């Protein structure tokens, strides 16, 4: 039986998402066309079934009131990894708290790096490529005139079917159990 990896993401489907996807195509055209997203749980194996993971996600996320995050500066994780990203500023602590609540039971995993709330622009092949992309991304972001806010009200549980090929398994609504019928 294959060993799949799973993750939990918040897709960004507004002008910021369009900005990131356009910039990614420019900076790293050979990268598969991932949808812009903020990762809540980085890729991991399950410690149980998909059904158990979905139940746990629904129970925890159903108690979380939807909230806005604001995006700040463009940064990079180099030299750790040649990744260029937009830093989450406002509500980064709420994302960290939610990550910690979800990184348990069937979704428990010891991650390689500390969780840092961000919106990835591109993961490049080398540090020099990341440094060049960082400058381009900063220039473009400075000229971006749209809102830098994202409403987090829906997450998506995803599974990696093959390298760089992720499929959506289920939407997870924040605050779903807080809404009275």
Secondary structure, 3 states (H helix, E strand, C coil): CCCCEEEEEEECCCHHHHHHHHHHHHHCCCCCCCCCEEEEEEEECCCCCHHHHHHHHHHHHCCCCCEEEEEEEEEECCCCCCEEEEEECCCHHHHHHHHHHHCCHHHCCCCCCCCCCEEEEEECCCHHHHHHHHHHHHHHHHHCCCCCEEEECEEEEEEEEECCEEEEEEEEECCHHHCCC
